[in-house]
Amino acid sequence: MQKFLDNGLAIAGSLLLHAVILALLFAGFSWDRPAPAPIRTTLKATVVSDEAFRLADDDIELSPAPAAPPITPEPAPALPPEPQPVVPDPAEVAAERQRQIEQEREAAAQREQEAEAARERQEAERRAEAERRAEAERQAEAERQREAERQAEAERQREAERQAQLEREREAEAERQREAEAAEERRRAAERRRQEELEAQLRDALEAEEERVGASQSGLLAVYVEQIRQRVERNWNRPPGVPDGVRCEVVVRQLRSGEVVNVRVADCAGGEVLIRSIETAVLRASPLPPPPDPSLFEPNLRFPFITGE
């Protein structure tokens, strides 16, 4: 690496020496000429990384050094005659200075124009930004206003719904009150009708009882019961071994038509066979004869049954 650097320094020194010589020669030829306008030169540089240097160093170390040619002394170059200084023309210097001043003024005016244009652009951007912000604020305010109106409308609708609900509840309560009053009136009417029916039934029962009592007192009830007993006896078949004079109490449940619905024999000492024969006789006698007076009809009729009579 050190060897590579030494070679590089030697090459750079040689190039610098040749450049100085060429500059001196060019200056010797240019003393009698007016100073040219400054020339702007753009230098292009290439960045070489440490890795490139390392690879180049490796190539130098690996490659065999060429044999140095024999050094032959060169004759010293003849020095050119020393140039005489040239005194510049004052008029040309003043004109050049005036041109530089004009160029600087033009450059300053250009910069001022550019600055003014930049200020105008900034001002226009600020105005545009202010207008955008104002428009955004107007839109936001309009949206807030619309939202407030929507909320107010929603509140009005809720209030209207509450009022409608209250009105429906009042109507429902009034309807319930009317229904309760109607139900109470129907109940009172039904109670009056039931009372009237009970009173009518009681009157009918009293009248029927009076008629029955009158008919009984007249001997018609005894005649009616005797007719039934005789009809039952005619339908009775005496069981074997049943003695005469056995008394049994017969209870018959009948309809208004005389049809027997049920029969029961009580207080009978003749045994089960006698009881069954009496029940069979009553069923055979159905329908029973009607009473001579309708007021004498008894749905539950009792009469005695005596064997052997």
C-alpha positions in Angstrom: 0.0 0.0 0.0 2.8 2.4 0.9 4.5 1.6 -2.4 1.3 2.5 -4.3 1.0 5.8 -2.5 4.7 6.7 -3.3 4.1 6.0 -7.0 1.0 8.1 -6.9 2.8 11.0 -5.3 5.6 10.8 -7.9 3.1 10.9 -10.7 1.2 13.8 -9.2 4.5 15.8 -8.7 5.5 15.2 -12.3 2.1 16.4 -13.6 2.3 19.5 -11.4 5.7 20.4 -12.7 4.6 20.1 -16.3 1.6 22.2 -15.6 3.7 25.0 -14.1 6.0 25.0 -17.1 3.0 25.2 -19.5 1.5 28.0 -17.5 4.7 30.1 -17.6 5.0 29.6 -21.4 1.3 30.6 -21.9 1.8 33.7 -19.7 4.8 34.7 -21.7 2.8 34.7 -24.9 -0.2 36.5 -23.3 1.5 39.6 -21.7 0.7 41.8 -24.7 -3.0 40.8 -25.0 -6.0 42.2 -23.2 -7.3 40.2 -20.3 -9.9 37.8 -21.5 -13.3 37.4 -19.8 -13.2 34.9 -16.9 -14.0 31.4 -18.0 -15.9 29.2 -15.7 -14.5 25.6 -15.7 -16.4 22.7 -14.2 -14.2 20.1 -12.7 -15.4 16.5 -12.7 -14.1 14.3 -9.9 -14.4 10.6 -9.5 -14.5 9.2 -6.0 -12.4 6.1 -5.6 -13.2 3.9 -2.6 -10.7 2.4 -0.3 -11.6 -1.0 -1.7 -10.4 0.2 -5.2 -7.1 1.4 -3.7 -6.7 -1.9 -1.9 -7.3 -3.9 -5.1 -4.9 -1.7 -7.0 -2.3 -2.1 -4.3 -2.8 -5.8 -4.4 -2.3 -5.8 -8.2 0.9 -3.7 -7.8 2.2 -6.0 -5.1 1.4 -9.1 -7.1 2.6 -7.8 -10.4 6.4 -8.0 -10.9 8.0 -4.6 -11.2 9.3 -3.8 -14.7 13.0 -3.3 -15.1 14.0 0.3 -14.8 15.5 1.7 -18.0 18.9 3.3 -17.8 18.7 6.9 -16.8 20.1 9.3 -19.4 20.6 12.8 -18.3 18.5 15.3 -20.3 19.9 18.7 -21.3 18.3 21.6 -19.4 15.6 23.4 -21.4 16.4 26.9 -22.6 14.5 29.4 -20.5 12.3 31.9 -22.4 13.0 35.6 -22.2 11.5 37.3 -19.2 8.2 38.9 -20.3 7.8 42.7 -19.9 4.8 43.8 -17.8 1.8 45.2 -19.7 0.1 48.2 -18.3 -3.7 47.9 -18.8 -5.6 50.7 -20.5 -7.6 52.8 -18.0 -10.5 53.2 -20.4 -10.8 49.5 -20.9 -10.6 49.0 -17.2 -13.3 51.5 -16.6 -15.5 50.0 -19.3 -14.9 46.5 -17.9 -15.8 47.8 -14.4 -18.9 49.5 -15.8 -19.9 46.2 -17.5 -19.4 44.4 -14.2 -21.5 47.0 -12.4 -24.3 46.7 -15.1 -24.1 42.9 -14.8 -24.4 43.2 -11.0 -27.3 45.6 -11.3 -29.0 43.3 -13.8 -28.4 40.3 -11.5 -29.6 42.3 -8.5 -32.7 43.4 -10.5 -33.3 39.8 -11.6 -32.9 38.6 -8.0 -35.3 41.3 -6.9 -37.8 40.3 -9.5 -37.5 36.6 -8.5 -37.8 37.6 -4.8 -40.9 39.7 -5.7 -42.4 36.8 -7.7 -41.6 34.5 -4.8 -43.3 37.0 -2.4 -46.3 37.2 -4.7 -46.5 33.4 -4.9 -46.2 33.1 -1.1 -48.9 35.8 -0.7 -51.1 34.0 -3.2 -50.6 30.8 -1.4 -51.4 32.4 1.9 -54.5 33.9 0.5 -55.5 30.6 -1.0 -54.8 28.8 2.3 -56.8 31.5 4.1 -59.7 31.0 1.6 -59.5 27.2 2.0 -59.6 27.6 5.8 -62.5 30.1 5.6 -64.4 27.7 3.2 -63.7 24.8 5.5 -64.9 26.8 8.5 -68.0 27.8 6.5 -68.7 24.2 5.6 -68.1 23.1 9.2 -70.4 25.8 10.5 -73.0 24.8 7.9 -72.6 21.2 8.9 -73.0 22.2 12.6 -76.1 24.1 11.7 -77.5 21.2 9.8 -76.7 18.8 12.7 -78.3 21.2 15.2 -81.4 21.3 12.9 -81.5 17.5 12.6 -81.2 17.2 16.4 -83.9 19.8 16.9 -86.2 18.0 14.4 -85.4 14.6 16.1 -86.3 16.2 19.4 -89.6 17.6 18.0 -90.4 14.1 16.6 -89.6 12.5 20.0 -91.8 15.1 21.8 -94.6 14.5 19.3 -94.3 10.7 19.8 -94.4 11.2 23.6 -97.5 13.4 23.3 -99.1 10.8 21.0 -98.1 8.0 23.4 -99.7 10.0 26.3 -102.8 10.6 24.2 -103.0 6.9 23.4 -102.6 6.0 27.1 -105.3 8.5 28.1 -107.6 7.0 25.4 -106.8 3.5 26.5 -107.4 4.5 30.2 -110.7 6.1 29.2 -111.6 2.9 27.2 -110.8 0.7 30.2 -112.9 3.0 32.4 -115.8 2.8 29.9 -115.4 -1.0 29.7 -115.3 -1.3 33.5 -118.4 0.8 33.8 -120.1 -1.2 31.1 -119.1 -4.4 32.8 -120.4 -3.1 36.1 -123.6 -2.1 34.4 -123.9 -5.6 32.8 -123.2 -7.2 36.2 -125.9 -5.1 37.9 -128.3 -5.8 35.1 -127.5 -9.6 35.3 -127.9 -9.3 39.1 -131.3 -7.6 38.7 -132.4 -10.3 36.2 -131.2 -13.1 38.4 -133.0 -11.5 41.4 -136.1 -11.1 39.3 -135.8 -14.7 38.1 -135.3 -15.9 41.7 -138.3 -13.9 42.8 -140.3 -15.4 39.9 -139.2 -18.9 40.7 -140.0 -18.3 44.3 -143.5 -17.1 43.4 -143.9 -20.1 41.1 -142.7 -22.4 43.8 -145.0 -20.8 46.4 -147.9 -21.1 44.0 -147.0 -24.7 43.1 -146.7 -25.5 46.8 -150.0 -23.9 47.5 -151.6 -25.9 44.7 -149.9 -29.1 45.9 -150.9 -28.5 49.4 -154.4 -27.9 48.3 -154.4 -31.0 46.1 -152.9 -33.0 48.9 -155.5 -31.8 51.3 -158.1 -32.8 48.8 -156.8 -36.4 48.8 -155.4 -36.3 45.2 -151.8 -36.9 46.3 -152.7 -40.1 48.1 -154.6 -41.3 45.0 -151.5 -40.5 42.8 -149.1 -42.4 45.1 -151.5 -45.4 45.3 -151.7 -45.5 41.5 -147.9 -45.8 41.2 -147.7 -48.4 43.9 -150.3 -50.6 42.3 -148.6 -50.3 38.9 -145.3 -51.4 40.5 -147.0 -54.4 42.2 -148.5 -55.5 38.9 -145.0 -55.6 37.4 -143.5 -57.4 40.4 -142.6 -61.1 40.3 -142.4 -62.6 43.9 -139.2 -64.4 44.5 -139.5 -67.9 46.0 -139.5 -67.9 49.8 -140.5 -64.3 50.3 -143.2 -64.1 53.0 -146.1 -61.8 53.1 -146.1 -58.5 55.0 -142.5 -57.5 54.4 -142.4 -53.7 54.2 -139.8 -51.8 52.1 -139.5 -48.1 51.3 -139.1 -47.3 47.6 -137.5 -44.0 46.4 -138.0 -43.3 42.7 -136.4 -40.4 40.7 -138.5 -39.6 37.6 -138.8 -37.1 34.8 -141.8 -34.9 34.1 -142.8 -37.5 31.5 -142.9 -40.3 34.1 -139.8 -42.0 32.9 -137.8 -43.6 35.8 -134.2 -42.4 36.0 -133.2 -44.2 39.2 -134.7 -46.4 41.8 -133.5 -47.2 45.3 -135.0 -49.6 47.9 -134.4 -48.7 51.6 -135.4 -50.1 54.9 -136.1 -53.5 53.5 -135.7 -56.7 55.7 -136.5 -59.1 52.9 -132.9 -59.5 51.7 -131.1 -58.8 48.5 -133.3 -60.9 46.3 -136.4 -59.0 47.3 -134.7 -55.6 46.8 -133.6 -56.6 43.3 -137.1 -57.8 42.4 -138.7 -54.5 43.6 -136.2 -52.5 41.6 -136.9 -54.6 38.5 -140.6 -54.1 39.0 -140.2 -50.2 39.2 -138.2 -50.2 36.0 -140.8 -52.3 34.2 -143.5 -49.9 35.4 -141.8 -47.0 33.7 -143.1 -44.6 32.5 -145.2 -44.1 35.7 -148.7 -42.7 35.5 -149.0 -38.9 35.6 -150.6 -37.2 38.6 -154.2 -36.2 38.4 -153.1 -32.6 39.1 -149.8 -31.3 37.6 -149.0 -29.6 40.8 -148.7 -33.0 42.5 -145.7 -34.1 40.4 -142.7 -35.1 42.5 -139.4 -35.8 40.7 -138.3 -37.7 43.9 -141.2 -39.8 44.8 -141.3 -42.1 48.0 -143.9 -44.8 48.6 -144.1 -48.0 50.7 -144.1 -51.5 49.1 -145.6 -54.4 51.2 -145.4 -58.0 50.0 -148.6 -60.0 50.0 -151.0 -57.1 49.6 
